[in-house]
Amino acid sequence: MSSLRLFGIIVGVIGLLATFLVYRGPKWKRVNFTVFSIINICLIAISANPNFINFTRDILSLQQYQYGRLLALLIISSLFLLFYSFNTKSKLESLRIQMDKLVRNLGVTYFEERVKLKDNIKPIMVLLPAYNEAENLKELLTRLPGQICGIETGVLVVDDGSDDETFLVSSNAGVSVVKNPINRGGGAALRLGYDLLQKGGCQICVTMDADGQHQPEEIEKLVYPIKNDVYEFVIGSRILGQSEKGSLFRLTGVYLFGWIISLLLGKKITDPSSGFRAFKMETIGPVSLYEDQYHTSELIIKAAKNGKRIGEVPITILKRRHGKSKKGSDWKYGLNFAKAIVKAWWK
């Protein structure tokens, strides 16, 4: 027996023993115990008798190759690792969702301890997720209307773990504000906001960015079709309207993703990345949204799959007034946005 085969047997035996010692007590995980036991048993069997892999080699028609057995072993190992990685990712995703629910519940509880929810949630609410946007909010919050289409309107700022004066500026402006203990992303901040609005009985939600790119004077354009029961979900589209000159790459991405989402949903959407939109709160139902950062298309896809009437109105997108964008590079944003579209559509 070669030294390599002997080494394989020793490693397999040690691995089998370690698996038993680690998972025999409080750390018992049936799946992990089974997986690692099979790996080590296979390592021992193949090291003791390499012909053990011949069956797999022959099935894969690799017997005519010099290293057929090795290739077969690598293929099986890769497939096994792929399965295990998917299983691990599924578990991590489940933990992430549970943490999201915990943080949102803590945020709602903290808000309710400070203020009366029913007194601060109006029939129409403007919801602004904000991360380090104190300078922009100083200007923006003073321009938000107290009424839209003759209906009382309130404002809720979700401070997404800012380390500047976002929370203080919002409080001093006299609007409702809740704070995430850590920065989690715009999508996670909006989910906390949706929880509060639903619990407080809000009828129509308007989301807009806190960076000054969206104009409060255009809010009524989004709400009017909902109030008149033309649509249940209205998107503010820079494609139908206009935008101040910015990144050509990003604008091209808006057109591309608009085409992709329109193809997937069978519904013409020109600006799926717009965060300026209005919708009936009943449109989203129980908040089963998942994207933390690249989230703007997720709600559109959910509304469309639930058969909601979706429309668009022209708006003007301005350049950011203060600070830097939190979206990262154009390439990174585009790739992650595409990934978010596929995940949301598949779910």
ZIRATA-V354620 format. One record per residue. N is the residue number from 1. PSI is psi as a letter, one per 30 degrees, with the letter a starting at -180 (NA if undefined). Layout:
N	PSI
N	PSI
//
This chain:
1	k
2	l
3	e
4	e
5	e
6	e
7	e
8	e
9	e
10	e
11	e
12	e
13	e
14	e
15	e
16	e
17	e
18	e
19	e
20	e
21	e
22	e
23	g
24	f
25	b
26	f
27	g
28	k
29	j
30	e
31	e
32	e
33	e
34	e
35	e
36	e
37	e
38	e
39	e
40	e
41	e
42	e
43	e
44	e
45	e
46	e
47	e
48	e
49	j
50	f
51	f
52	f
53	f
54	e
55	e
56	e
57	e
58	e
59	e
60	g
61	h
62	g
63	f
64	f
65	k
66	e
67	h
68	e
69	e
70	e
71	e
72	e
73	e
74	e
75	e
76	e
77	e
78	e
79	e
80	e
81	e
82	e
83	e
84	e
85	e
86	e
87	e
88	e
89	e
90	e
91	e
92	e
93	e
94	e
95	e
96	e
97	e
98	e
99	e
100	e
101	e
102	e
103	e
104	e
105	e
106	e
107	e
108	e
109	e
110	e
111	e
112	f
113	f
114	e
115	l
116	j
117	e
118	f
119	f
120	f
121	j
122	l
123	e
124	k
125	k
126	j
127	k
128	j
129	k
130	k
131	j
132	h
133	g
134	e
135	e
136	e
137	f
138	e
139	e
140	e
141	f
142	f
143	f
144	k
145	l
146	f
147	k
148	k
149	h
150	g
151	k
152	k
153	k
154	l
155	k
156	j
157	k
158	j
159	j
160	i
161	h
162	l
163	g
164	a
165	g
166	e
167	e
168	e
169	e
170	e
171	e
172	f
173	f
174	g
175	l
176	k
177	k
178	l
179	k
180	k
181	f
182	l
183	k
184	f
185	l
186	e
187	e
188	e
189	e
190	e
191	e
192	e
193	e
194	e
195	e
196	e
197	e
198	e
199	e
200	f
201	g
202	k
203	e
204	k
205	k
206	j
207	k
208	l
209	l
210	g
211	g
212	g
213	f
214	k
215	k
216	f
217	f
218	g
219	e
220	e
221	e
222	e
223	e
224	e
225	f
226	e
227	e
228	g
229	h
230	e
231	l
232	f
233	k
234	k
235	k
236	j
237	k
238	f
239	e
240	f
241	c
242	l
243	k
244	k
245	k
246	b
247	k
248	e
249	e
250	e
251	e
252	e
253	e
254	e
255	e
256	e
257	f
258	e
259	e
260	e
261	e
262	e
263	e
264	e
265	f
266	g
267	k
268	j
269	k
270	f
271	i
272	f
273	g
274	k
275	g
276	j
277	l
278	k
279	l
280	k
281	e
282	f
283	e
284	f
285	b
286	k
287	j
288	h
289	l
290	f
291	k
292	e
293	e
294	i
295	f
296	e
297	f
298	e
299	e
300	e
301	e
302	e
303	e
304	e
305	f
306	g
307	g
308	k
309	j
310	k
311	l
312	k
313	k
314	k
315	l
316	k
317	k
318	l
319	l
320	k
321	e
322	l
323	a
324	l
325	k
326	g
327	f
328	a
329	l
330	e
331	e
332	e
333	e
334	e
335	e
336	e
337	e
338	e
339	e
340	e
341	e
342	e
343	e
344	e
345	e
346	e
347	NA
//
